[in-house]
Amino acid sequence: MKQTDLAKLLKCAPTAVSKYELEQLDISSSIIRSLCDIFGCTADYLLGRSPVASPQLTPEEEEILLALRNADDRARDMVALALEPFRQDASEKKAI
């Protein structure tokens, strides 16, 4: 996303976005809340306090996700294959 696009969403100047990125300007709590809404993440993730972006994950799910991120390609392929039937089930449940 371009700084100008984000600035429009935040209703601020593009220069402010640049200063946020360069840590030259402190981010207000209202801007943090807006960024979380825009990017669909928690404030802890946005601020680098959590490696997981979603507030809806259980601790067990976070552990699994972190392990998957650290896995090599072969292990990821094996997990993807094992989970394939469950992905279909999840999409069917969402459709109901």
N, CA, C and O atoms as a MOPAC input file, in Angstrom:
PM7 MOZYME 1SCF
protein

 N      0.84600 1    -1.17500 1     0.00000 1
 C      0.00000 1     0.00000 1     0.00000 1
 C      0.89400 1     1.24100 1     0.00000 1
 O      1.89700 1     1.29400 1     0.71200 1
 N      0.53100 1     2.20700 1    -0.78100 1
 C      1.28600 1     3.44800 1    -0.85800 1
 C      0.97700 1     4.32600 1     0.34900 1
 O     -0.10300 1     4.24400 1     0.93400 1
 N      1.93400 1     5.15800 1     0.70600 1
 C      1.73800 1     6.07900 1     1.82200 1
 C      0.54100 1     6.99500 1     1.58500 1
 O     -0.19300 1     7.31400 1     2.52000 1
 N      0.34700 1     7.41100 1     0.35500 1
 C     -0.78000 1     8.30300 1     0.05600 1
 C     -2.11700 1     7.59300 1     0.27200 1
 O     -3.07800 1     8.19700 1     0.74700 1
 N     -2.16800 1     6.29800 1    -0.08200 1
 C     -3.40000 1     5.52200 1     0.12600 1
 C     -3.68800 1     5.36300 1     1.61500 1
 O     -4.82100 1     5.53000 1     2.06500 1
 N     -2.64400 1     5.04000 1     2.36700 1
 C     -2.81800 1     4.87700 1     3.80900 1
 C     -3.19400 1     6.20500 1     4.45000 1
 O     -4.04000 1     6.24300 1     5.34400 1
 N     -2.58200 1     7.28100 1     4.00800 1
 C     -2.90000 1     8.60600 1     4.54800 1
 C     -4.37100 1     8.95100 1     4.34000 1
 O     -5.00800 1     9.52500 1     5.22300 1
 N     -4.90900 1     8.60100 1     3.17400 1
 C     -6.33800 1     8.85000 1     2.92000 1
 C     -7.20200 1     8.06800 1     3.89300 1
 O     -8.17100 1     8.59900 1     4.43500 1
 N     -6.85000 1     6.79400 1     4.11800 1
 C     -7.62100 1     5.97100 1     5.04300 1
 C     -7.53400 1     6.49400 1     6.47900 1
 O     -8.49700 1     6.41800 1     7.24100 1
 N     -6.37300 1     7.01800 1     6.82500 1
 C     -6.17000 1     7.54600 1     8.17700 1
 C     -6.62800 1     8.99500 1     8.32200 1
 O     -6.67000 1     9.53700 1     9.42700 1
 N     -6.97100 1     9.61600 1     7.19100 1
 C     -7.36600 1    11.02500 1     7.16800 1
 C     -6.25900 1    11.90900 1     7.73400 1
 O     -6.48300 1    12.75500 1     8.60000 1
 N     -5.05400 1    11.67900 1     7.21000 1
 C     -3.90500 1    12.48300 1     7.61400 1
 C     -3.04300 1    12.76400 1     6.38300 1
 O     -3.32200 1    12.27400 1     5.28900 1
 N     -2.01100 1    13.54600 1     6.57700 1
 C     -1.11000 1    13.88100 1     5.47000 1
 C     -0.15000 1    12.72700 1     5.18800 1
 O      0.25200 1    12.02400 1     6.11500 1
 N      0.22200 1    12.52300 1     3.92900 1
 C      1.21100 1    11.48500 1     3.60500 1
 C      2.53000 1    11.67700 1     4.34600 1
 O      3.22000 1    10.70500 1     4.65600 1
 N      2.87700 1    12.92500 1     4.62800 1
 C      4.11400 1    13.16800 1     5.38300 1
 C      4.02500 1    12.59600 1     6.79400 1
 O      5.03500 1    12.16600 1     7.35200 1
 N      2.81800 1    12.58600 1     7.38000 1
 C      2.63600 1    12.00200 1     8.71200 1
 C      2.88100 1    10.50100 1     8.66000 1
 O      3.51500 1     9.94400 1     9.55700 1
 N      2.38800 1     9.84600 1     7.62400 1
 C      2.61000 1     8.40400 1     7.46800 1
 C      4.10000 1     8.11600 1     7.35600 1
 O      4.61000 1     7.17500 1     7.96500 1
 N      4.78500 1     8.92800 1     6.57700 1
 C      6.22600 1     8.76600 1     6.43600 1
 C      6.92300 1     8.91400 1     7.78000 1
 O      7.81200 1     8.12800 1     8.10600 1
 N      6.53200 1     9.90400 1     8.55600 1
 C      7.14700 1    10.12600 1     9.86900 1
 C      6.81900 1     8.99100 1    10.84000 1
 O      7.64500 1     8.64200 1    11.68300 1
 N      5.60700 1     8.40800 1    10.72700 1
 C      5.27500 1     7.23500 1    11.55500 1
 C      6.22400 1     6.08800 1    11.21800 1
 O      6.76800 1     5.43500 1    12.10900 1
 N      6.41300 1     5.85300 1     9.92300 1
 C      7.27500 1     4.75400 1     9.47700 1
 C      8.71900 1     4.94200 1     9.92000 1
 O      9.39800 1     3.97800 1    10.27300 1
 N      9.18000 1     6.17200 1     9.90300 1
 C     10.56200 1     6.46900 1    10.28400 1
 C     10.72700 1     6.66700 1    11.79300 1
 O     11.81900 1     6.96200 1    12.27900 1
 N      9.62300 1     6.49900 1    12.51800 1
 C      9.59100 1     6.68400 1    13.97200 1
 C     10.03400 1     8.07700 1    14.38100 1
 O     10.68000 1     8.26100 1    15.41200 1
 N      9.67300 1     9.06100 1    13.55200 1
 C      9.96300 1    10.46100 1    13.84600 1
 C      8.76600 1    11.14800 1    14.48800 1
 O      8.86700 1    12.27900 1    14.96300 1
 N      7.61800 1    10.44600 1    14.49600 1
 C      6.39500 1    10.99400 1    15.05000 1
 C      5.68900 1     9.89200 1    15.82200 1
 O      5.47900 1     8.79700 1    15.29900 1
 N      5.32200 1    10.17900 1    17.06500 1
 C      4.59400 1     9.19200 1    17.87300 1
 C      3.19000 1     9.00100 1    17.31300 1
 O      2.55100 1     9.94500 1    16.84900 1
 N      2.73500 1     7.77000 1    17.36700 1
 C      1.41500 1     7.42700 1    16.84500 1
 C      0.40800 1     7.48200 1    17.98900 1
 O      0.61400 1     6.87000 1    19.03800 1
 N     -0.66900 1     8.20900 1    17.78400 1
 C     -1.71200 1     8.30400 1    18.81000 1
 C     -2.48700 1     7.00200 1    18.89700 1
 O     -2.45600 1     6.18500 1    17.97700 1
 N     -3.17600 1     6.81800 1    20.00200 1
 C     -3.96000 1     5.58800 1    20.17500 1
 C     -5.07200 1     5.49500 1    19.13600 1
 O     -5.42100 1     4.39400 1    18.71000 1
 N     -5.63100 1     6.61800 1    18.72400 1
 C     -6.69300 1     6.56300 1    17.70900 1
 C     -6.12800 1     6.12700 1    16.35000 1
 O     -6.80000 1     5.41500 1    15.60300 1
 N     -4.91400 1     6.54400 1    16.03000 1
 C     -4.27000 1     6.10400 1    14.77800 1
 C     -3.94100 1     4.62300 1    14.86700 1
 O     -4.11700 1     3.89400 1    13.89000 1
 N     -3.46600 1     4.16300 1    16.02400 1
 C     -3.18300 1     2.73400 1    16.20400 1
 C     -4.44200 1     1.91500 1    16.00200 1
 O     -4.41100 1     0.89000 1    15.32100 1
 N     -5.54700 1     2.35100 1    16.58300 1
 C     -6.82300 1     1.62500 1    16.39600 1
 C     -7.21500 1     1.59500 1    14.92000 1
 O     -7.66200 1     0.56600 1    14.41300 1
 N     -7.04900 1     2.71200 1    14.24200 1
 C     -7.37800 1     2.76500 1    12.81000 1
 C     -6.48700 1     1.82800 1    12.00200 1
 O     -6.97100 1     1.12600 1    11.11400 1
 N     -5.19300 1     1.81000 1    12.30200 1
 C     -4.27300 1     0.91200 1    11.59700 1
 C     -4.65200 1    -0.54700 1    11.82300 1
 O     -4.59400 1    -1.35700 1    10.89800 1
 N     -5.03600 1    -0.88100 1    13.04800 1
 C     -5.46900 1    -2.25300 1    13.34400 1
 C     -6.69500 1    -2.62300 1    12.51900 1
 O     -6.78600 1    -3.73100 1    11.99100 1
 N     -7.63000 1    -1.69600 1    12.41200 1
 C     -8.83000 1    -1.94100 1    11.60000 1
 C     -8.47000 1    -2.09800 1    10.12200 1
 O     -8.98100 1    -2.99200 1     9.44700 1
 N     -7.60400 1    -1.24400 1     9.63100 1
 C     -7.21500 1    -1.27900 1     8.21700 1
 C     -6.50600 1    -2.58700 1     7.87900 1
 O     -6.80000 1    -3.21400 1     6.86100 1
 N     -5.57200 1    -2.99600 1     8.73600 1
 C     -4.75400 1    -4.17100 1     8.44500 1
 C     -5.27300 1    -5.45700 1     9.08500 1
 O     -4.69000 1    -6.52300 1     8.88700 1
 N     -6.35200 1    -5.36900 1     9.84300 1
 C     -6.94700 1    -6.56300 1    10.45100 1
 C     -6.00600 1    -7.25900 1    11.41300 1
 O     -5.85400 1    -8.48000 1    11.37500 1
 N     -5.37900 1    -6.48300 1    12.27000 1
 C     -4.43300 1    -7.06300 1    13.22000 1
 C     -4.63300 1    -6.45800 1    14.60000 1
 O     -5.40400 1    -5.51400 1    14.77000 1
 N     -3.93800 1    -7.00700 1    15.57200 1
 C     -3.99200 1    -6.47300 1    16.92300 1
 C     -2.95700 1    -5.35500 1    17.07100 1
 O     -2.02200 1    -5.24500 1    16.27700 1
 N     -3.14400 1    -4.54000 1    18.09300 1
 C     -2.17000 1    -3.49000 1    18.38700 1
 C     -0.83400 1    -4.10800 1    18.79100 1
 O      0.22300 1    -3.58700 1    18.43800 1
 N     -0.87800 1    -5.21400 1    19.52900 1
 C      0.36700 1    -5.88100 1    19.91600 1
 C      1.16200 1    -6.31700 1    18.69300 1
 O      2.38500 1    -6.17800 1    18.67500 1
 N      0.50000 1    -6.83500 1    17.68300 1
 C      1.18900 1    -7.23100 1    16.45400 1
 C      1.76200 1    -5.99600 1    15.75100 1
 O      2.91600 1    -5.98700 1    15.32200 1
 N      0.94200 1    -4.97200 1    15.64500 1
 C      1.35400 1    -3.74800 1    14.97500 1
 C      2.57700 1    -3.12900 1    15.64500 1
 O      3.44200 1    -2.56700 1    14.97300 1
 N      2.64600 1    -3.23300 1    16.96100 1
 C      3.74300 1    -2.63700 1    17.72100 1
 C      4.91300 1    -3.59200 1    17.92500 1
 O      5.87400 1    -3.26100 1    18.62000 1
 N      4.83400 1    -4.77400 1    17.32300 1
 C      5.92500 1    -5.73900 1    17.41400 1
 C      5.97900 1    -6.50400 1    18.71800 1
 O      7.01500 1    -7.07400 1    19.05900 1
 N      4.88000 1    -6.52600 1    19.45300 1
 C      4.85100 1    -7.22500 1    20.73700 1
 C      4.33600 1    -8.65100 1    20.60800 1
 O      4.44100 1    -9.43600 1    21.55000 1
 N      3.78200 1    -8.98900 1    19.45000 1
 C      3.26200 1   -10.33000 1    19.20800 1
 C      3.61300 1   -10.74000 1    17.78400 1
 O      3.51200 1    -9.92900 1    16.86400 1
 N      4.02900 1   -12.00000 1    17.59300 1
 C      4.33900 1   -12.45200 1    16.23900 1
 C      3.10400 1   -12.86000 1    15.44300 1
 O      3.20700 1   -13.19700 1    14.26400 1
 N      1.92400 1   -12.83100 1    16.09100 1
 C      0.69900 1   -13.28600 1    15.45300 1
 C     -0.27400 1   -12.10900 1    15.31100 1
 O     -0.53300 1   -11.38600 1    16.27300 1
 N     -0.80400 1   -11.93200 1    14.10400 1
 C     -1.62900 1   -10.76400 1    13.80100 1
 C     -3.08000 1   -10.87900 1    14.25400 1
 O     -3.71500 1    -9.86100 1    14.53100 1
 N     -3.61500 1   -12.07900 1    14.33500 1
 C     -5.04200 1   -12.24900 1    14.57000 1
 C     -5.38800 1   -12.33300 1    16.05100 1
 O     -4.75500 1   -13.07900 1    16.79800 1
 N     -6.38900 1   -11.56900 1    16.47500 1
 C     -6.82500 1   -11.66100 1    17.86400 1
 C     -7.70000 1   -12.88400 1    18.12400 1
 O     -8.05800 1   -13.15600 1    19.27000 1
 N     -8.04300 1   -13.61500 1    17.08300 1
 C     -8.96900 1   -14.72100 1    17.22100 1
 C     -8.26900 1   -16.07600 1    17.37800 1
 O     -8.94300 1   -17.10300 1    17.44500 1
 N     -6.95700 1   -16.09900 1    17.43500 1
 C     -6.22800 1   -17.35100 1    17.56900 1
 C     -6.08700 1   -17.72600 1    19.03900 1
 O     -5.83700 1   -16.87200 1    19.89000 1
 N     -6.25000 1   -19.00900 1    19.32300 1
 C     -5.98500 1   -19.50500 1    20.66200 1
 C     -4.47500 1   -19.64600 1    20.83900 1
 O     -3.74100 1   -19.63600 1    19.85100 1
 N     -4.00400 1   -19.77600 1    22.06200 1
 C     -2.56800 1   -19.99000 1    22.25700 1
 C     -2.05000 1   -21.21200 1    21.49400 1
 O     -0.93900 1   -21.18200 1    20.96300 1
 N     -2.83600 1   -22.27500 1    21.43600 1
 C     -2.42900 1   -23.47900 1    20.68900 1
 C     -2.31700 1   -23.17100 1    19.19800 1
 O     -1.38200 1   -23.63000 1    18.54200 1
 N     -3.26400 1   -22.39600 1    18.65700 1
 C     -3.20800 1   -22.03000 1    17.24200 1
 C     -1.99000 1   -21.13800 1    16.95600 1
 O     -1.34000 1   -21.28000 1    15.92000 1
 N     -1.69300 1   -20.22700 1    17.87300 1
 C     -0.51100 1   -19.38000 1    17.71000 1
 C      0.75000 1   -20.23500 1    17.66300 1
 O      1.63000 1   -20.00500 1    16.83400 1
 N      0.83600 1   -21.21900 1    18.55400 1
 C      2.00300 1   -22.10100 1    18.59900 1
 C      2.16100 1   -22.86300 1    17.28400 1
 O      3.26800 1   -22.98800 1    16.76100 1
 N      1.04900 1   -23.37100 1    16.75700 1
 C      1.07500 1   -24.10700 1    15.49600 1
 C      1.49800 1   -23.18200 1    14.34300 1
 O      2.30500 1   -23.56500 1    13.49600 1
 N      0.95500 1   -21.98500 1    14.32400 1
 C      1.29500 1   -21.03700 1    13.27000 1
 C      2.77400 1   -20.66400 1    13.31400 1
 O      3.42800 1   -20.60000 1    12.27300 1
 N      3.29800 1   -20.42100 1    14.49900 1
 C      4.71600 1   -20.07900 1    14.62500 1
 C      5.60200 1   -21.24400 1    14.19700 1
 O      6.63500 1   -21.04200 1    13.55900 1
 N      5.19500 1   -22.46200 1    14.55000 1
 C      5.96300 1   -23.63800 1    14.12400 1
 C      5.94100 1   -23.75600 1    12.59900 1
 O      6.95800 1   -24.07000 1    11.98100 1
 N      4.79200 1   -23.50800 1    12.00600 1
 C      4.67700 1   -23.58200 1    10.54800 1
 C      5.55900 1   -22.53100 1     9.87900 1
 O      6.19000 1   -22.80500 1     8.85800 1
 N      5.60200 1   -21.34500 1    10.44400 1
 C      6.45600 1   -20.29600 1     9.88600 1
 C      7.92500 1   -20.69000 1     9.92500 1
 O      8.69400 1   -20.29400 1     9.05000 1
 N      8.32000 1   -21.46000 1    10.92200 1
 C      9.72100 1   -21.87300 1    11.06400 1
 C     10.05000 1   -23.15500 1    10.29200 1
 O     11.21500 1   -23.53900 1    10.19400 1
 N      9.03400 1   -23.80900 1     9.75100 1
 C      9.23400 1   -25.08300 1     9.05900 1
 C      9.85000 1   -24.86700 1     7.68100 1
 O      9.72700 1   -23.79700 1     7.08600 1
 N     10.51900 1   -25.91500 1     7.18900 1
 C     11.05900 1   -25.84000 1     5.83300 1
 C      9.94100 1   -26.14700 1     4.82500 1
 O      8.83200 1   -26.51800 1     5.21000 1
 N     10.24200 1   -25.99000 1     3.55400 1
 C      9.22900 1   -26.16100 1     2.50700 1
 C      8.61900 1   -27.55800 1     2.50900 1
 O      7.41300 1   -27.70700 1     2.31100 1
 N      9.43600 1   -28.57500 1     2.72800 1
 C      8.93100 1   -29.95400 1     2.72800 1
 C      7.91600 1   -30.14600 1     3.85100 1
 O      6.86100 1   -30.74200 1     3.63400 1
 N      8.22200 1   -29.65400 1     5.03500 1
 C      7.30100 1   -29.78400 1     6.16500 1
 C      6.01900 1   -28.99600 1     5.90700 1
 O      4.93000 1   -29.45900 1     6.24500 1
 N      6.14000 1   -27.82500 1     5.31900 1
 C      4.95000 1   -27.02300 1     5.00400 1
 C      4.05400 1   -27.74400 1     4.00100 1
 O      2.83000 1   -27.73000 1     4.12400 1
 N      4.68100 1   -28.37400 1     3.00600 1
 C      3.91600 1   -29.12600 1     2.01400 1
 C      3.17200 1   -30.28300 1     2.66800 1
 O      2.02700 1   -30.56900 1     2.32000 1
 N      3.82800 1   -30.94700 1     3.61500 1
 C      3.19300 1   -32.06800 1     4.31200 1
 C      2.00300 1   -31.58300 1     5.14300 1
 O      0.95700 1   -32.23200 1     5.16800 1
 N      2.15900 1   -30.46200 1     5.80900 1
 C      1.06500 1   -29.90200 1     6.61300 1
 C     -0.08400 1   -29.49200 1     5.70500 1
 O     -1.24500 1   -29.76000 1     6.01600 1
 N      0.22500 1   -28.85000 1     4.59400 1
 C     -0.81600 1   -28.43400 1     3.65700 1
 C     -1.60700 1   -29.63000 1     3.14300 1
 O     -2.83300 1   -29.57600 1     3.03900 1
 N     -0.90400 1   -30.70100 1     2.82700 1
 C     -1.56600 1   -31.91600 1     2.35300 1
 C     -2.45400 1   -32.50900 1     3.44000 1
 O     -3.58300 1   -32.91600 1     3.16600 1
 N     -1.95200 1   -32.56000 1     4.66400 1
 C     -2.72100 1   -33.13300 1     5.77200 1
 C     -3.96200 1   -32.30100 1     6.09100 1
 O     -4.98400 1   -32.85300 1     6.49700 1
 N     -3.88700 1   -30.99900 1     5.91400 1
 C     -5.00200 1   -30.11400 1     6.26600 1
 C     -5.99600 1   -29.88200 1     5.13200 1
 O     -7.05500 1   -29.29300 1     5.35200 1
 N     -5.67500 1   -30.33000 1     3.94300 1
 C     -6.53100 1   -30.06800 1     2.78400 1
 C     -8.00100 1   -30.44900 1     3.00700 1
 O     -8.87500 1   -29.64600 1     2.68100 1
 N     -8.31200 1   -31.63300 1     3.54600 1
 C     -9.72400 1   -31.96800 1     3.74800 1
 C    -10.42000 1   -31.01400 1     4.72700 1
 O    -11.61800 1   -30.75900 1     4.60000 1
 N     -9.68900 1   -30.50100 1     5.67900 1
 C    -10.27600 1   -29.61300 1     6.66800 1
 C    -10.48600 1   -28.21700 1     6.11600 1
 O    -11.38800 1   -27.50900 1     6.56300 1
 N     -9.67900 1   -27.80700 1     5.16100 1
 C     -9.88100 1   -26.51600 1     4.50300 1
 C    -11.20500 1   -26.51800 1     3.75800 1
 O    -11.94100 1   -25.53200 1     3.78700 1
 N    -11.50500 1   -27.61100 1     3.10100 1
 C    -12.76700 1   -27.72600 1     2.38600 1
 C    -13.93800 1   -27.68300 1     3.37400 1
 O    -14.94900 1   -27.03000 1     3.11300 1
 N    -13.80200 1   -28.37000 1     4.49500 1
 C    -14.85600 1   -28.34700 1     5.50900 1
 C    -15.09300 1   -26.93300 1     6.03400 1
 O    -16.23800 1   -26.51800 1     6.21500 1
 N    -14.01700 1   -26.19900 1     6.27400 1
 C    -14.13400 1   -24.85000 1     6.79800 1
 C    -14.83600 1   -23.93100 1     5.80900 1
 O    -15.65500 1   -23.10400 1     6.21000 1
 N    -14.52600 1   -24.06500 1     4.51500 1
 C    -15.18400 1   -23.20000 1     3.52500 1
 C    -16.65300 1   -23.56200 1     3.37900 1
 O    -17.48500 1   -22.68800 1     3.13800 1
 N    -16.97600 1   -24.82600 1     3.52200 1
 C    -18.38200 1   -25.23700 1     3.46300 1
 C    -19.15500 1   -24.69700 1     4.64600 1
 O    -20.30600 1   -24.28900 1     4.49200 1
 N    -18.54600 1   -24.68400 1     5.83500 1
 C    -19.21400 1   -24.16100 1     7.02800 1
 C    -19.46800 1   -22.66900 1     6.89300 1
 O    -20.50600 1   -22.17500 1     7.33500 1
 N    -18.52700 1   -21.94200 1     6.28400 1
 C    -18.68600 1   -20.50000 1     6.10600 1
 C    -19.84000 1   -20.20500 1     5.15800 1
 O    -20.52800 1   -19.19400 1     5.30500 1
 N    -20.05100 1   -21.08100 1     4.19300 1
 C    -21.09300 1   -20.86600 1     3.18900 1
 C    -22.48600 1   -21.07400 1     3.76000 1
 O    -23.46600 1   -20.56800 1     3.21400 1
 N    -22.57800 1   -21.81600 1     4.85400 1
 C    -23.90800 1   -22.13100 1     5.42600 1
 C    -24.50300 1   -20.95800 1     6.13600 1
 O    -25.60800 1   -21.05400 1     6.66900 1

